[in-house]
C-alpha cells in the first residue's frame, strides 16, 4: 500500500514536471488558460508548449495551467469569465470575439476568403491589427495572437453538391450569431449547440449535420456518426489568443513582450500543424470508409456573397473593412 501511494505521487509529480516544467512550485503567479479543444489537438499541445516557455523565459515567475475540452466552460462562458479575472487566457473563435466587437468577426463570414493564402495575408495585415486594437479598446482584453483553425467543411449523412442539397437541413452551428450567415446562405435550419454536445446531437439525430475543419472532425470523432465529408471550405476559421485585462494590466512591459512573443510563436506552430493536417485528412477519411465529396464551390460562393455586407444577416463591419480585406493578396495590393 505504501509503495502504491508512493508510485501514484511520483507519477503525479512527473506529469506536473512534463506539463509545467521545473520549479513551478516557486512561481509567483499561477494563471489559467482555458479552451474547448481536445488534448490531442495542436491548439492544446502548442498551448502547453507556450506555458512551458513562458515559465522558463520568466524565470518561473509565471506558471500557466492549460484547461482543455471545455473543462472551465463552453466558449461563451470562458469569454464571459475573462474580464472577471477568473480565467486569465483563452483561445476563442473570432466570431465569439465579435460578440463584443462585431468587426473582428469579419474573418468568419462564409466565403470571405478565397483560400488559405488570402487568410494568411489577412493575418499579417494592418487591417487585422486595426480590428484587434478596436477589440482591445472596447473590451480591455488583449488579443496577442491569431491561429489558423482550418477550413470549415460540412458533414452529413448524404452528399452535398450544391446549396440546394442543404435546404431545410438541421445544421448544428456554434453559439455565435455570425455562424447563422452560412446556414442562411444555403437555406439550412441553424441549430446552435455547444461544442461539447455536438457528437451526441449527431448520434441522436437531433441535427442532420455539422461544420468544422477536418482536424476537428477527426479529433472530436464526428466522422463516427456521419457518413459524408463534404468539402465546402465555407469559412477559413481563426482563433484569437486573448489575455484578460486584470492579468494583462499586472504584467510588466518586459513580461508583456515575453507573453506576446511566445504566444505568437505558439500560434505559428499550431497554424503550420493544422494546415499540414487538413491537406492530408481527406485521404484518411476515405480510409475510414467515409465518402468525401467536393461540391460545386461557385454555387456556394454565389449564395453567400449577397450576405457579406448585410447587417440583418450578421455583418458587423464596414464596407471599407470588407473592400480592404478582399483586396489583400491580390496582385498589386
C-alpha positions as CSV (number, residue, x, y, z in Angstrom):
1,X,0.0,0.0,0.0
2,X,2.8,2.4,0.9
3,X,4.6,1.6,-2.4
4,X,1.4,2.1,-4.4
5,X,0.8,5.5,-2.8
6,X,4.4,6.5,-3.5
7,X,4.1,5.4,-7.1
8,X,1.0,7.5,-7.6
9,X,2.6,10.5,-6.0
10,X,5.8,10.1,-8.1
11,X,3.7,9.8,-11.2
12,X,1.7,13.0,-10.4
13,X,5.0,14.9,-9.9
14,X,6.4,13.5,-13.1
15,X,3.3,14.6,-15.0
16,X,3.4,18.1,-13.4
17,X,7.1,18.4,-14.5
18,X,6.2,17.4,-18.0
19,X,3.4,19.9,-18.4
20,X,4.7,22.9,-16.5
21,X,8.4,22.5,-16.4
22,X,10.8,22.6,-13.4
23,X,10.3,24.8,-10.4
24,X,6.6,25.6,-10.9
25,X,6.2,25.5,-7.1
26,X,8.3,28.6,-6.9
27,X,6.2,30.5,-9.4
28,X,4.8,33.8,-8.0
29,X,1.7,33.8,-10.3
30,X,-0.3,30.8,-11.5
31,X,-2.6,31.5,-14.4
32,X,-5.4,29.7,-16.0
33,X,-5.6,29.2,-19.8
34,X,-9.0,27.8,-21.0
35,X,-10.2,26.4,-24.3
36,X,-12.7,24.0,-25.7
37,X,-10.4,21.7,-27.8
38,X,-9.2,18.2,-27.2
39,X,-5.8,17.5,-25.6
40,X,-4.5,15.8,-28.8
41,X,-5.2,18.9,-31.0
42,X,-2.4,21.3,-32.0
43,X,-4.1,24.2,-30.2
44,X,-3.7,22.4,-26.9
45,X,-0.3,20.9,-27.4
46,X,1.0,24.3,-28.5
47,X,-0.7,26.0,-25.5
48,X,1.2,23.5,-23.2
49,X,4.4,24.4,-25.1
50,X,3.8,28.1,-24.6
51,X,3.0,27.6,-20.9
52,X,6.4,25.9,-20.5
53,X,8.2,28.6,-22.5
54,X,6.6,31.4,-20.6
55,X,7.5,29.8,-17.3
56,X,11.1,29.3,-18.5
57,X,11.6,32.7,-20.0
58,X,10.2,34.5,-16.9
59,X,12.4,32.5,-14.6
60,X,9.5,30.7,-13.1
61,X,7.6,33.9,-12.1
62,X,4.5,32.6,-14.1
63,X,3.1,29.1,-14.3
64,X,0.2,28.5,-16.6
65,X,-2.3,25.7,-16.2
66,X,-3.9,24.8,-19.5
67,X,-7.5,23.6,-19.2
68,X,-8.7,21.7,-22.3
69,X,-12.0,20.3,-23.6
70,X,-14.4,22.8,-22.1
71,X,-13.2,21.9,-18.6
72,X,-13.8,25.6,-17.4
73,X,-16.9,26.2,-19.5
74,X,-18.1,26.4,-23.1
75,X,-16.9,29.1,-25.5
76,X,-19.4,31.7,-24.3
77,X,-18.7,31.0,-20.7
78,X,-14.9,31.4,-21.0
79,X,-15.3,34.6,-22.9
80,X,-17.5,35.9,-20.1
81,X,-15.0,34.8,-17.4
82,X,-12.0,36.5,-19.0
83,X,-12.9,40.1,-17.9
84,X,-13.9,38.9,-14.5
85,X,-10.4,37.6,-13.9
86,X,-11.5,34.0,-13.1
87,X,-9.7,32.9,-16.3
88,X,-6.5,34.6,-17.5
89,X,-6.0,33.5,-21.1
90,X,-8.3,31.9,-23.6
91,X,-8.5,30.7,-27.2
92,X,-11.7,31.8,-28.8
93,X,-13.1,31.9,-32.3
94,X,-13.1,35.3,-34.0
95,X,-16.9,35.1,-34.2
96,X,-17.2,34.8,-30.4
97,X,-14.9,37.8,-30.0
98,X,-17.3,39.5,-32.4
99,X,-20.0,39.4,-29.8
100,X,-18.1,42.2,-28.0
101,X,-16.7,43.9,-31.1
102,X,-18.5,42.9,-34.3
103,X,-15.9,44.0,-36.9
104,X,-13.4,41.5,-35.6
105,X,-15.7,38.7,-36.8
106,X,-15.3,39.6,-40.4
107,X,-13.0,36.7,-40.9
108,X,-15.8,34.3,-40.0
109,X,-18.2,35.2,-42.8
110,X,-18.8,32.4,-45.3
111,X,-16.6,32.6,-48.4
112,X,-15.0,35.8,-47.1
113,X,-11.6,34.3,-48.0
114,X,-10.6,32.9,-51.4
115,X,-8.1,30.4,-50.0
116,X,-5.5,29.9,-47.3
117,X,-3.1,32.4,-48.8
118,X,-5.8,35.0,-48.6
119,X,-6.3,34.2,-44.9
120,X,-2.6,34.4,-44.4
121,X,-2.4,37.8,-46.0
122,X,-5.2,39.0,-43.6
123,X,-3.4,37.5,-40.6
124,X,-0.4,39.7,-41.4
125,X,-2.3,42.8,-42.4
126,X,-2.7,46.3,-41.0
127,X,-6.5,45.6,-41.2
128,X,-6.2,42.7,-38.7
129,X,-4.1,44.9,-36.4
130,X,-6.6,47.7,-36.6
131,X,-9.6,45.4,-35.8
132,X,-7.6,43.8,-33.0
133,X,-7.0,47.2,-31.5
134,X,-10.6,48.0,-31.8
135,X,-11.5,44.9,-29.8
136,X,-8.8,45.6,-27.2
137,X,-10.0,49.1,-26.7
138,X,-13.7,48.1,-26.5
139,X,-13.2,45.2,-24.1
140,X,-9.9,45.9,-22.3
141,X,-9.0,42.3,-23.2
142,X,-5.8,41.9,-25.2
143,X,-5.6,39.9,-28.4
144,X,-2.0,38.7,-28.6
145,X,-2.0,36.0,-31.4
146,X,-4.0,34.7,-34.3
147,X,-4.1,31.0,-35.1
148,X,-5.4,29.2,-38.2
149,X,-8.2,26.9,-37.1
150,X,-8.8,25.4,-40.6
151,X,-11.2,25.5,-43.4
152,X,-14.6,24.5,-42.2
153,X,-16.4,21.7,-44.1
154,X,-19.9,20.2,-43.7
155,X,-20.5,16.7,-42.6
156,X,-23.9,14.9,-43.1
157,X,-25.3,11.5,-43.9
158,X,-25.7,12.5,-47.5
159,X,-23.7,14.1,-50.3
160,X,-23.9,17.9,-50.6
161,X,-23.0,19.2,-54.0
162,X,-24.9,22.5,-54.2
163,X,-26.7,24.8,-51.7
164,X,-30.0,23.2,-52.7
165,X,-28.8,19.9,-51.0
166,X,-28.8,21.8,-47.7
167,X,-32.2,23.3,-47.9
168,X,-34.1,22.7,-44.6
169,X,-31.2,20.6,-43.3
170,X,-30.9,20.8,-39.5
171,X,-27.3,22.1,-39.2
172,X,-25.5,22.4,-35.9
173,X,-23.7,25.8,-35.7
174,X,-21.6,27.3,-32.9
175,X,-23.4,29.5,-30.4
176,X,-22.3,32.8,-32.0
177,X,-24.6,34.8,-34.3
178,X,-22.3,35.1,-37.3
179,X,-22.4,31.4,-37.9
180,X,-26.0,31.8,-38.8
181,X,-24.9,33.5,-42.0
182,X,-23.7,30.3,-43.6
183,X,-27.0,28.5,-42.7
184,X,-29.0,31.4,-44.1
185,X,-27.0,31.4,-47.4
186,X,-27.7,27.8,-48.1
187,X,-31.2,27.6,-46.7
188,X,-30.4,25.3,-43.8
189,X,-32.1,25.4,-40.4
190,X,-29.4,26.6,-38.0
191,X,-29.3,24.8,-34.6
192,X,-26.9,26.4,-32.1
193,X,-25.4,23.7,-29.9
194,X,-22.4,23.9,-27.5
195,X,-19.2,22.3,-28.9
196,X,-19.0,19.6,-26.2
197,X,-22.6,18.4,-27.0
198,X,-22.2,18.0,-30.8
199,X,-21.3,14.3,-31.0
200,X,-24.3,13.3,-29.0
201,X,-26.6,15.6,-31.1
202,X,-25.3,13.9,-34.3
203,X,-25.6,10.5,-32.8
204,X,-29.2,11.1,-31.6
205,X,-30.1,12.8,-34.9
206,X,-31.1,16.0,-33.1
207,X,-29.3,17.6,-36.1
208,X,-28.6,16.3,-39.6
209,X,-25.1,17.6,-39.8
210,X,-22.4,20.0,-38.6
211,X,-19.5,22.0,-39.9
212,X,-15.9,22.2,-38.7
213,X,-12.3,21.8,-40.0
214,X,-11.1,18.4,-40.9
215,X,-8.6,18.1,-37.9
216,X,-11.5,18.9,-35.6
217,X,-13.9,16.5,-37.3
218,X,-11.2,13.9,-36.6
219,X,-10.3,14.9,-33.1
220,X,-13.9,15.1,-31.9
221,X,-14.7,11.9,-33.8
222,X,-17.7,13.4,-35.6
223,X,-17.0,11.1,-38.6
224,X,-18.1,8.2,-36.4
225,X,-21.7,9.4,-36.6
226,X,-21.7,11.0,-40.1
227,X,-21.2,9.2,-43.4
228,X,-20.2,12.1,-45.7
229,X,-17.4,14.6,-45.5
230,X,-18.4,17.5,-47.8
231,X,-15.5,19.8,-48.6
232,X,-17.5,23.0,-48.6
233,X,-14.5,25.1,-47.4
234,X,-17.0,27.8,-46.4
235,X,-15.1,29.5,-43.7
236,X,-11.3,29.8,-43.2
237,X,-11.6,29.9,-39.4
238,X,-9.4,31.6,-36.9
239,X,-8.7,31.6,-33.2
240,X,-7.5,34.6,-31.3
241,X,-5.4,34.1,-28.2
242,X,-6.7,36.7,-25.6
243,X,-5.3,37.8,-22.2
244,X,-7.8,39.2,-19.7
245,X,-7.5,42.8,-18.6
246,X,-6.6,42.1,-15.0
247,X,-3.8,39.7,-16.0
248,X,-2.5,42.0,-18.8
249,X,-2.6,45.0,-16.5
250,X,-0.3,43.5,-14.0
251,X,2.3,42.3,-16.4
252,X,5.5,44.4,-16.7
253,X,6.5,45.8,-20.1
254,X,9.1,43.1,-20.4
255,X,6.7,40.3,-19.4
256,X,4.1,41.6,-21.9
257,X,6.8,41.3,-24.6
258,X,7.6,37.8,-23.5
259,X,4.0,36.7,-23.4
260,X,3.3,38.2,-26.8
261,X,6.4,36.7,-28.4
262,X,5.8,33.2,-27.0
263,X,2.1,33.2,-27.8
264,X,2.7,34.3,-31.4
265,X,5.3,31.5,-31.7
266,X,2.7,29.0,-30.5
267,X,0.1,30.4,-32.9
268,X,2.5,30.0,-35.8
269,X,3.4,26.4,-34.8
270,X,-0.3,25.5,-34.4
271,X,-1.1,27.1,-37.8
272,X,1.5,25.0,-39.6
273,X,0.4,21.8,-37.9
274,X,-3.3,22.4,-38.7
275,X,-2.6,23.4,-42.3
276,X,-0.5,20.3,-42.9
277,X,-3.1,18.1,-41.2
278,X,-6.0,19.3,-43.2
279,X,-4.2,18.7,-46.5
280,X,-3.7,15.0,-45.6
281,X,-7.0,14.2,-43.9
282,X,-9.3,13.7,-47.0
283,X,-7.4,10.5,-47.8
284,X,-7.5,9.5,-44.1
285,X,-11.3,9.8,-44.0
286,X,-11.6,7.7,-47.2
287,X,-9.6,5.1,-45.4
288,X,-12.2,5.1,-42.6
289,X,-14.9,4.3,-45.1
290,X,-16.3,7.8,-45.4
291,X,-17.5,9.4,-48.6
292,X,-15.5,12.6,-49.4
293,X,-17.4,15.0,-51.7
294,X,-16.1,18.0,-53.5
295,X,-19.1,20.3,-54.0
296,X,-19.7,23.0,-56.6
297,X,-17.8,25.8,-55.0
298,X,-19.0,28.5,-57.3
299,X,-22.6,27.9,-56.4
300,X,-21.9,28.2,-52.7
301,X,-19.9,31.4,-53.2
302,X,-22.7,33.0,-55.2
303,X,-25.2,32.1,-52.5
304,X,-23.1,33.7,-49.7
305,X,-21.9,36.9,-51.4
306,X,-25.2,38.8,-51.1
307,X,-25.0,38.5,-47.3
308,X,-21.4,39.7,-46.9
309,X,-22.4,43.2,-46.0
310,X,-25.9,42.6,-44.9
311,X,-26.3,43.7,-41.3
312,X,-29.5,41.8,-40.9
313,X,-27.5,38.6,-41.7
314,X,-24.9,39.4,-39.0
315,X,-22.4,41.6,-40.9
316,X,-21.0,44.0,-38.2
317,X,-18.2,45.5,-40.3
318,X,-18.0,48.5,-42.6
319,X,-17.9,48.3,-46.4
320,X,-14.3,49.7,-46.1
321,X,-13.3,46.8,-43.9
322,X,-14.8,44.4,-46.5
323,X,-13.1,46.1,-49.5
324,X,-9.7,46.2,-47.8
325,X,-10.0,42.5,-46.9
326,X,-11.0,41.5,-50.4
327,X,-8.0,43.4,-51.9
328,X,-5.5,41.6,-49.7
329,X,-3.3,39.1,-51.5
330,X,-4.3,40.3,-55.0
331,X,-1.6,41.3,-57.4
332,X,-0.7,44.9,-56.9
333,X,-2.4,45.1,-53.5
